[in-house]
Amino acid sequence: MNAIIEQSLLAKIRTLSPQQVAEVDDFVEFLSARSRKNAALDHLLAIAPALEAAGVVPMSEEEIAAEIKAARAERRSRQVEQDKGSDAPGP
């Protein structure tokens, strides 16, 4: 990031209330997540021709939905475990 732009953004952020800073943080996280999702999609689309050439059978919509459901359940489970760990008393 250009140093001038970075300094300008930091100066603007310093004028915000804590709640507004939290909103900025949420928005930056949203943009970051969207960027990661777009990169993952680009990667997937880039390998699609190789999968087809290798004879890999495409997944059905039901299979895709099941994979998404399983991944989300695993992510929720990990988050619950992390939350439990952060609630544990210190040493």
DRENPA-3360 file (N, C-alpha, C; in nm, 2 decimals, always signed):
BEGIN
1 = MNAIIEQS = +0.09/-0.12/+0.00/+0.00/+0.00/+0.00/+0.09/+0.12/+0.00 ~ +0.05/+0.22/-0.07/+0.12/+0.35/-0.08/+0.12/+0.41/+0.06 ~ +0.24/+0.45/+0.10/+0.26/+0.51/+0.23/+0.17/+0.63/+0.26 ~ +0.15/+0.71/+0.16/+0.07/+0.83/+0.17/-0.07/+0.79/+0.20 ~ -0.12/+0.70/+0.12/-0.26/+0.65/+0.14/-0.28/+0.59/+0.28 ~ -0.18/+0.51/+0.32/-0.18/+0.45/+0.45/-0.19/+0.55/+0.56 ~ -0.11/+0.65/+0.55/-0.10/+0.76/+0.66/-0.24/+0.83/+0.66 ~ -0.29/+0.86/+0.54/-0.42/+0.93/+0.53/-0.53/+0.84/+0.59;
9 = LLAKIRTL = -0.53/+0.71/+0.56/-0.64/+0.63/+0.63/-0.62/+0.62/+0.78 ~ -0.50/+0.61/+0.82/-0.48/+0.60/+0.97/-0.52/+0.73/+1.04 ~ -0.49/+0.85/+0.97/-0.54/+0.98/+1.03/-0.69/+0.98/+1.04 ~ -0.76/+0.93/+0.94/-0.90/+0.94/+0.94/-0.96/+0.84/+1.04 ~ -0.90/+0.72/+1.06/-0.94/+0.63/+1.15/-0.93/+0.68/+1.29 ~ -0.82/+0.75/+1.32/-0.80/+0.81/+1.45/-0.90/+0.91/+1.50 ~ -0.98/+0.96/+1.40/-1.08/+1.06/+1.44/-1.22/+0.99/+1.47 ~ -1.22/+0.86/+1.45/-1.35/+0.79/+1.46/-1.37/+0.74/+1.61;
17 = SPQQVAEV = -1.50/+0.72/+1.64/-1.53/+0.67/+1.77/-1.50/+0.52/+1.77 ~ -1.49/+0.46/+1.89/-1.46/+0.31/+1.90/-1.56/+0.23/+1.82 ~ -1.68/+0.27/+1.82/-1.78/+0.19/+1.75/-1.76/+0.20/+1.60 ~ -1.73/+0.32/+1.55/-1.70/+0.34/+1.41/-1.57/+0.26/+1.37 ~ -1.47/+0.26/+1.46/-1.35/+0.18/+1.43/-1.39/+0.03/+1.42 ~ -1.47/-0.01/+1.50/-1.52/-0.15/+1.49/-1.59/-0.18/+1.36 ~ -1.67/-0.08/+1.31/-1.74/-0.10/+1.18/-1.63/-0.10/+1.07 ~ -1.53/-0.02/+1.08/-1.43/-0.02/+0.98/-1.36/-0.15/+0.98;
25 = DDFVEFLS = -1.33/-0.20/+1.10/-1.26/-0.33/+1.11/-1.35/-0.44/+1.05 ~ -1.48/-0.44/+1.07/-1.57/-0.54/+1.01/-1.57/-0.53/+0.86 ~ -1.57/-0.41/+0.81/-1.57/-0.39/+0.67/-1.44/-0.44/+0.60 ~ -1.33/-0.41/+0.67/-1.20/-0.45/+0.61/-1.20/-0.60/+0.61 ~ -1.25/-0.67/+0.72/-1.26/-0.81/+0.72/-1.34/-0.87/+0.61 ~ -1.46/-0.80/+0.59/-1.55/-0.84/+0.48/-1.47/-0.83/+0.34 ~ -1.40/-0.73/+0.32/-1.33/-0.71/+0.19/-1.22/-0.82/+0.18 ~ -1.15/-0.85/+0.29/-1.05/-0.95/+0.29/-1.11/-1.09/+0.26;
33 = ARSRKNAA = -1.22/-1.12/+0.32/-1.28/-1.25/+0.30/-1.33/-1.26/+0.16 ~ -1.39/-1.15/+0.10/-1.43/-1.15/-0.03/-1.31/-1.18/-0.13 ~ -1.20/-1.11/-0.10/-1.08/-1.13/-0.18/-1.03/-1.28/-0.18 ~ -1.03/-1.34/-0.06/-0.99/-1.48/-0.04/-1.09/-1.57/-0.12 ~ -1.22/-1.54/-0.11/-1.31/-1.62/-0.18/-1.30/-1.61/-0.33 ~ -1.27/-1.49/-0.38/-1.25/-1.47/-0.53/-1.13/-1.54/-0.57 ~ -1.02/-1.54/-0.49/-0.90/-1.61/-0.53/-0.92/-1.76/-0.53 ~ -0.99/-1.81/-0.43/-1.02/-1.95/-0.43/-1.10/-1.99/-0.55;
41 = LDHLLAIA = -1.20/-1.91/-0.59/-1.28/-1.94/-0.71/-1.19/-1.94/-0.84 ~ -1.11/-1.84/-0.85/-1.02/-1.83/-0.96/-0.93/-1.95/-0.97 ~ -0.88/-2.00/-0.86/-0.80/-2.12/-0.85/-0.88/-2.24/-0.90 ~ -1.00/-2.25/-0.85/-1.08/-2.36/-0.89/-1.11/-2.36/-1.04 ~ -1.14/-2.24/-1.09/-1.17/-2.23/-1.23/-1.05/-2.26/-1.32 ~ -0.93/-2.23/-1.26/-0.81/-2.26/-1.34/-0.78/-2.41/-1.35 ~ -0.82/-2.48/-1.25/-0.79/-2.63/-1.25/-0.90/-2.71/-1.32 ~ -1.02/-2.65/-1.34/-1.13/-2.72/-1.39/-1.10/-2.79/-1.52;
49 = PALEAAGV = -1.03/-2.73/-1.62/-1.00/-2.80/-1.74/-0.91/-2.93/-1.72 ~ -0.82/-2.92/-1.63/-0.74/-3.03/-1.60/-0.82/-3.15/-1.53 ~ -0.91/-3.11/-1.45/-1.00/-3.21/-1.39/-1.08/-3.28/-1.49 ~ -1.14/-3.20/-1.59/-1.22/-3.26/-1.69/-1.13/-3.35/-1.78 ~ -1.01/-3.31/-1.81/-0.92/-3.39/-1.90/-0.88/-3.52/-1.83 ~ -0.88/-3.51/-1.70/-0.84/-3.63/-1.62/-0.96/-3.73/-1.60 ~ -1.08/-3.69/-1.65/-1.19/-3.77/-1.64/-1.26/-3.77/-1.51 ~ -1.24/-3.67/-1.42/-1.30/-3.65/-1.29/-1.45/-3.62/-1.32;
57 = VPMSEEEI = -1.54/-3.70/-1.26/-1.68/-3.68/-1.27/-1.72/-3.56/-1.19 ~ -1.79/-3.46/-1.25/-1.84/-3.34/-1.18/-1.93/-3.38/-1.06 ~ -1.93/-3.31/-0.96/-2.02/-3.33/-0.84/-2.16/-3.28/-0.87 ~ -2.26/-3.35/-0.82/-2.39/-3.30/-0.83/-2.42/-3.18/-0.74 ~ -2.52/-3.11/-0.76/-2.56/-3.00/-0.67/-2.58/-3.05/-0.52 ~ -2.64/-3.17/-0.51/-2.66/-3.23/-0.38/-2.53/-3.26/-0.31 ~ -2.43/-3.31/-0.39/-2.30/-3.34/-0.33/-2.23/-3.21/-0.29 ~ -2.24/-3.11/-0.37/-2.18/-2.98/-0.33/-2.24/-2.93/-0.21;
65 = AAEIKAAR = -2.37/-2.93/-0.20/-2.44/-2.88/-0.08/-2.40/-2.95/+0.04 ~ -2.38/-3.09/+0.03/-2.34/-3.17/+0.14/-2.20/-3.13/+0.19 ~ -2.11/-3.11/+0.09/-1.97/-3.07/+0.13/-1.97/-2.94/+0.20 ~ -2.05/-2.84/+0.15/-2.05/-2.71/+0.21/-2.11/-2.72/+0.35 ~ -2.21/-2.80/+0.37/-2.27/-2.82/+0.50/-2.17/-2.88/+0.60 ~ -2.10/-2.98/+0.55/-2.00/-3.04/+0.64/-1.88/-2.95/+0.67 ~ -1.84/-2.87/+0.58/-1.73/-2.77/+0.60/-1.78/-2.67/+0.70 ~ -1.90/-2.62/+0.69/-1.95/-2.52/+0.78/-1.96/-2.58/+0.92;
73 = AERRSRQV = -2.01/-2.70/+0.93/-2.02/-2.77/+1.06/-1.89/-2.78/+1.13 ~ -1.79/-2.82/+1.05/-1.65/-2.84/+1.10/-1.60/-2.70/+1.15 ~ -1.62/-2.59/+1.07/-1.58/-2.46/+1.11/-1.64/-2.42/+1.24 ~ -1.78/-2.44/+1.25/-1.85/-2.41/+1.38/-1.79/-2.48/+1.49 ~ -1.76/-2.61/+1.47/-1.70/-2.69/+1.58/-1.57/-2.64/+1.63 ~ -1.48/-2.60/+1.53/-1.35/-2.55/+1.56/-1.37/-2.42/+1.64 ~ -1.47/-2.33/+1.60/-1.49/-2.21/+1.66/-1.53/-2.23/+1.81 ~ -1.62/-2.32/+1.83/-1.67/-2.35/+1.97/-1.55/-2.40/+2.05;
81 = EQDKGSDA = -1.46/-2.48/+2.00/-1.35/-2.53/+2.07/-1.25/-2.41/+2.10 ~ -1.23/-2.32/+2.01/-1.15/-2.20/+2.03/-1.21/-2.11/+2.14 ~ -1.34/-2.10/+2.13/-1.41/-2.02/+2.23/-1.40/-2.08/+2.37 ~ -1.41/-2.21/+2.38/-1.39/-2.28/+2.51/-1.25/-2.25/+2.56 ~ -1.15/-2.26/+2.47/-1.01/-2.24/+2.51/-0.98/-2.10/+2.56 ~ -1.05/-2.00/+2.50/-1.02/-1.87/+2.54/-1.10/-1.83/+2.67 ~ -1.20/-1.91/+2.71/-1.27/-1.89/+2.83/-1.20/-1.96/+2.95 ~ -1.10/-2.04/+2.92/-1.03/-2.12/+3.03/-0.95/-2.02/+3.11;
89 = PGP = -0.95/-2.05/+3.24/-0.87/-1.96/+3.33/-0.72/-1.97/+3.30 ~ -0.65/-1.86/+3.32/-0.51/-1.85/+3.29/-0.43/-1.93/+3.39 ~ -0.29/-1.95/+3.37/-0.21/-2.03/+3.45/-0.19/-1.97/+3.59;
% end
